Amino acid sequence: MQYFSRFQGLGAVKVRLMSEGLSSVAEARARILGLCAPLAGEEVDAGAAFGRTLRREIRAARTLPPWDNSAMDGYAVRSSDLSGGGPRRLRILEAIHAGERPRERVGPGECSRIMTGAPMPEGADAVAMQERVRAHGGEVEIDLELRPGTNVRRAGEDTRAGEVLLPAGATLGIPEAALLWAQGISRVEVHRRPTVAILSSGDELCPAGEPPGDRIVDTNSPAIAEAVRRAGGVPTLLGIARDTLEGVLERLASAEGHDVVITSAGVSTGDRDFVRPALERLGVEMDFWRVAIKPGKPLAVGTRRGALYMGLPGNPVSSLVTFELFVRPALRRLSGIADVEPPRVRGRLDGRLEKAPGIAHYVRAVARWREGDLWAAPLPTQSSGALRSAASATHLVEFPAEAAAAEHGSPVVLVPISWAGGA
């Protein structure tokens, strides 16, 4: 992605990143995705496959609609009877309702009353809207000129037998499921949902629901679990590991067999940060550690026996942001989705940003439409421990590593966040 020409100093940033051994956001995401491949398939009911990705293409077995039919209530006519202008009186042959077959052929000077979805009778090639005609007993007066095909849905307009109905990799939503049901398809092969084990660590933590006393409630595990569900994964909580190497190893042992293992906290360089040593003891092959990002620099990524291990920071907002930028794309790739980059929109900065070049900042903001633009106002606190700011945010402002300042009204790139209550 290109950033704005006002931001300078890229060369100096590259030197700093290399000297600190940090990966850029784009590089880290690319390396993570390089460790992921779509999971094997399983057959499920189409109605239970919303959000799932097709493993194989599906071809149409039926032509739909199977016949020319009326797009509205009215009268099936021969368009040639209405050419030349002036009102025409046509004799009504019959009434055709949806689900009925026409009995009569429409000849010159004739028409048939027809309802929406009913098959077109032989000889008719257009439908005059009910609201535009005047009925007189067994006749109807029409003062319209209609072209062939007016208000007619042609056979095969939606799909024809043998065509690709849905390609491999398509994500199933409500209209996709409706397409399948219309074809008589009730079961489909989709990529398996990734199973995700989630572990928090820290002597200071207690589970939600327990009186904390001198401890603090572990919000990371349940928050990440919900984020996993929203990303299409199946979470399993492993509980809280105590701050010892043995405690972390004991909890991680129960993660065996999962596609992804996510740890929260313990991946930095503190005296009681035992997650990385535990991962190495388990035989996890570490790919990289630390990303040039704020919040969320201490991110550890590795693999073991086909499973992806991701160590997230312990601060709750850092955990959410790194999930959004790195874990969610990985889960979507495992689910068979091709385009997994975080969505981005263009907006304008409603405020001012300033930092030292070298690390990309993802700034929590509230974005609202105003005067034809999406204006993003940074929230007053950007502390990585301030969950209230995460609850208030609608977007993250991408403040590039090479940037030093962004003025009010500057164009900015915004990442809509998936953790919002209405997402």
C-alpha positions, 0 to 999 in steps of 0.5 A: 500500500502506498502512503502519502508523500508527506511522510519521509524518512523511510531509509532511516526506518529500514535501518532501525527495523533491521537493527532492532530485529523487528518485522514490519506489519506487512512482512509479519502478516505475509510470513504468517500467511505463508505458514497457513494452508486451507484445511481439509474439507467436510460435508455439512448442511447448506443451512449450517454453512453460513460463513464457510468456504466451498472446497469445490465448485458447484455446477447448476443441475437446473435451469432457473427460471425453468420457463419464461414467467411474468415479472408482475401482475398484469396481462400477457399480450402480443407486443405487436397488438400494441404497436402504432399507438392508441388504445387497444381492446383485447379479449381476456382468455384466462387467468394464470396464477403462479404454479399453474400452467397456461391452457390457452395460446394467445392469438391476435387481439387476445391476452391472458390475465397473469400473476407474478411468477406465472409461466408466460402463455404461448404466443405472448411476449410481453406483460402490461402492468395491471396498474396501466390498463382498464378492464371492461368485463371480459376485455381489457383496454391498453393504451401502451406500446410494449417491446418484446420481453417487457416485464418478462423474466426469461428462462435461464435468466438466473442460471442454466443447467451445467453452468458454474453456480458457485466457484471453489473458495466462495464464502456462503451467505444467505443468497448463496444458500438460497441458490443451493436450495433452489438447485435441490442441493442440501449438503456441500463440502466446505473447508473445516473450521480451524480449532484454536486453543487459547491460553493466558498466563500470569500469577496476577490473573483470575478467571472471570466470575471469581472474586479477584481479591488482589488479582485482576480478571483475565479478559484476554482469553474470553475476548480472544475466544469470541474474536475466534468465533467471529473469524470462523474458528472453534475456540477452546480455553486452556485456562490460566498458566502460572508464571513458571516454565512448568506451569506453562508447559503443563497447560500447553500440553493440552493444546495438542491436536489443535490447528492454532494455539494462541497464548496471551502474555509471557512473550516479552523479555521479563523475568517471568515471561516463560511462554517463548522458552516453553514453546521452544521446549515443546519443539515449536520452530519459531519463525519470528518474534516482535513486530514494528507496531504499537500496540502489540510489538511482542508477537511470537510466531512459530509452528509445530507438527502442522499447528500454528503457534502465536504468542500475543501480548498481554495488554488487552488492547494489544491482544485485540489489535494483534488478533485483528491484524495477524490472527484473523487473517490466518484463521480466514486463510485456514478456512479457505478464504483467498482474500484475507487482508484486513479491509481498509477504507479511506478517510480523513483525520479529525485531529492531529497525530505525532510520533517518532518514525520507526514503528507503525501505530494503529490508533483507535478512532471513532469514524463518522460520515460528515460532508461526504467524507469519513472523518476519524477522530482519535480517541483521547487515550491510546493506552494498550491497557484501556479497554474502554477505548477499544469498546468505543472505537469503530476503526484503527487509523494506520499511522505508517512506520515512516510517518512523523506527523499527520495534520487535521484533514489529512487523508488516512487509511482506516481498518474497520474493527471486527470486535465492535458490538455491531460487527 
